[in-house]
Amino acid sequence: MKYFFLTDGWTIGRVWGVGGLWDEALRRRPPEIQQMNLCIWDQSQQEKMWLYRVEDAVLMVEVKPDLTQLNHPSNNIGQVVLTRLITAEQVLERLGTAATECQMNKNL
């Protein structure tokens, strides 16, 4: 499994695998991407980042802000492609940093 953190209010767009852009018709299923019930709160930037788990076949994930939740969409980034998904060890290292606070959400 691979992981990434995604800021609250952002959504997942396109997904790439080994053969290029993920084709649900060809693979007969969507990519396995699951939001975990764990987030980190960066107090310095006032930002909540949710942990997501993805299957090993996923190489890159496009993420973008949810425009329905933004006050000024013209002032924000349009999209970002995450090319460096992290390992479980890197997740634990990030959760252990002093500048963040870990929270669990039981409502998911």
C-alpha positions in Angstrom: 0.0 0.0 0.0 1.0 3.6 -0.6 -0.3 6.7 1.2 -0.7 10.5 0.8 -2.1 13.4 2.9 -4.8 15.6 1.3 -5.9 18.9 2.6 -9.5 19.1 3.9 -11.6 20.6 1.1 -9.6 19.0 -1.8 -10.8 16.1 -4.0 -9.3 13.4 -6.0 -9.3 13.8 -9.8 -7.6 11.6 -12.4 -5.4 8.6 -11.3 -2.5 7.0 -13.2 -1.2 3.5 -13.0 1.6 1.6 -14.7 0.0 1.7 -18.1 -0.9 5.4 -17.9 -4.2 7.0 -17.1 -6.4 4.7 -15.0 -9.0 3.1 -17.3 -11.9 1.7 -15.3 -13.4 -0.1 -18.3 -10.1 -1.9 -19.1 -9.4 -2.8 -15.5 -13.0 -3.5 -14.7 -12.9 -1.5 -11.4 -11.9 1.9 -10.0 -8.6 2.3 -8.3 -8.6 1.5 -4.6 -8.3 4.8 -2.8 -9.6 5.1 0.7 -9.7 8.0 3.1 -8.6 6.8 6.5 -10.2 8.1 9.7 -6.9 9.8 10.6 -5.8 13.4 10.0 -3.1 15.7 11.1 -3.7 19.3 12.1 -0.9 21.8 11.2 -1.3 24.6 13.7 1.1 26.9 11.9 -0.8 26.8 8.7 -4.3 26.1 10.2 -4.7 23.2 7.9 -6.3 19.7 8.4 -4.8 17.0 6.2 -6.5 13.6 5.8 -4.6 10.4 5.3 -5.5 8.4 2.2 -4.5 4.8 1.4 -4.0 3.7 -2.3 -3.2 0.4 -3.9 0.3 -0.3 -5.1 -0.7 -0.1 -8.8 -1.4 3.6 -8.4 1.6 5.8 -9.4 0.1 9.3 -9.5 -3.0 11.0 -8.2 -4.4 14.4 -9.4 -5.9 16.4 -6.6 -7.8 19.7 -6.8 -9.7 22.0 -4.5 -13.5 21.4 -4.2 -14.7 24.6 -5.9 -18.1 24.4 -4.2 -16.5 25.0 -0.8 -14.1 27.8 -1.8 -14.9 31.5 -1.2 -12.6 32.8 -3.9 -11.9 30.1 -6.4 -9.8 32.5 -8.6 -7.2 32.8 -5.8 -6.5 29.1 -5.6 -4.4 26.5 -7.3 -6.4 24.7 -10.1 -4.9 21.2 -9.6 -1.8 19.3 -8.4 -0.5 15.9 -9.4 1.0 13.9 -6.6 3.9 11.9 -8.0 5.5 10.8 -4.7 3.2 8.7 -2.8 4.7 7.7 0.6 5.2 4.5 2.5 3.7 3.5 5.9 7.0 4.3 7.6 7.0 7.8 6.1 3.4 8.3 7.4 4.5 7.3 10.9 7.4 9.7 10.7 5.1 12.6 9.7 2.6 11.7 12.4 5.4 11.9 15.0 6.6 15.4 14.1 6.2 18.0 16.9 4.6 20.6 14.7 1.4 18.5 14.0 -1.4 17.2 16.1 -2.9 13.8 15.2 -6.7 13.5 15.3 -9.0 10.5 14.7 -12.5 10.9 13.2 -14.9 8.2 14.3 -17.6 9.5 11.9 -16.1 8.1 8.8 
